[in-house]
C-alpha cells in the first residue's frame, strides 16, 4: 500500500507514534521517527525494524526542527508522509493552572505542530499527505482540561487552514482525533500493571464502547490518511474515540 513511500512520525518512540511507524513500515514505507530520549529511540528502531531512522528532536525547539529536516533530507531526499503526532497532555484546571503549564502545552501542541509542518514542507512533493494528531477533547467542554482542549482545537483548525493554503501544491492535510488510548500519557511513573489495569477499566467504562482504545486503533486510521485511498479527503477529521465525543 505504501511501497516506495517515505514517512516521518514525530513522537514515534512509543504509543500511537510507535504503533503507526510499525504499521507504515509493514506496508512498505521507509520510516523516520523522532523523540527526545535517545535510548527509547534506539529501542523503537529495533522494534520497527528495517532501516528505520531515529532523530533526537524536541518539536518545541526550532533548532531541533531544523536538525530534523536536515536528517530527513539527507536520508530520504523527499518526504511523502508526515504524521505530526508529538504532543503533551495533562490537566489544566482553570483555578490552578500556572503559566509554565499553560506555556508547555501551547509550545508543544500548537507551536511545535505548526513549525514542524513548516520546516518539513519543502521536502514534500505534490501528492504528499500531512496528518495532524488532535483529540476528542477538541469537540466538547471537559472540566479541568481547558488549555489542553484549546491546544487540540487549534490543531484541528490547522488541518483546515493548512489544507486550503497547500491546495495549489497538491499536498493534503487531514487530522486524526483519538479518544482515550492506552499510552504512556495515561501512566504515572513506576505505576504497576495492576494499578493501571484498574484505571483503564474505570476510564474505559466512561466510553460508550466500554473500554480504552489501543495505539493500533489509531495507527490504522493514520495509515488510511497516508495512503492514496484517502486522496479525496482534505481538511477532514477522522474521530477514533469509541464514541466518546459523538454519543
Secondary structure, DSSP 8 states (H G I E B T S, - for coil): --TT-EEEETTTTSHHHHHHHHHHHHTT-EEEEEES-HHHHHHHHHHH-TT-EEEE--TT-HHHHHHHHHHHHHHHSS-SEEEE-------B-TTT--HHHHHHHIIIIIIIHHHHHHHHGGG--TT-EEEEE--GGGSS--TTBHHHHHHHHHHHHHHHHHHHHTGGGT-EEEEEEE-SB-SGGG--TT--HHHHHHHHHHHHTTSTTSS-B-HHHHHHHHHHHHSGGGTT--S-EEEESTTTTT-
